[in-house]
Amino acid sequence: MKHLNTPKKVVLPQQRLVKNSRLSVIATCLIGCIMLTSFHLTKHAGLAILGICFVCAALVFNSAFLIKLIDTVLNKEIELKSGMISIIVLLLNIPVAYVYFQLSLNVMETSGYNLLAFY
């Protein structure tokens, strides 16, 4: 028989920050892959514009996580190893986003789409 008064595991905000930053990297990477694949399959210019907007939004969103993680590590609110792994994972996402951005621009250019024509 289980004990009814078992204490619940307490999750600190700093631990949630680490977990949420890693989930953010995974989610933005997966969404970016889906959007890039969709664009390559359909060649629809609207998807490319949406993808470029998504890359910019993901950059801002992940940068906010990065700044908060750096602050949390420097203030020693989380263990160094866990914080540094999350920081490295976030930093590794930047080149991936850049490659997606460049691929989208390259495909749009070779397909004859002009970004300025949409504005």
HELIX and SHEET records of a PDB file:
HELIX    1   1 PRO A   13  THR A   42  1                                  30    
HELIX    2   2 ALA A   45  LEU A   74  1                                  30    
HELIX    3   3 LEU A   80  THR A  110  1                                  31    
HELIX    4   4 LEU A  115  PHE A  118  5                                   4    
END                                                                             
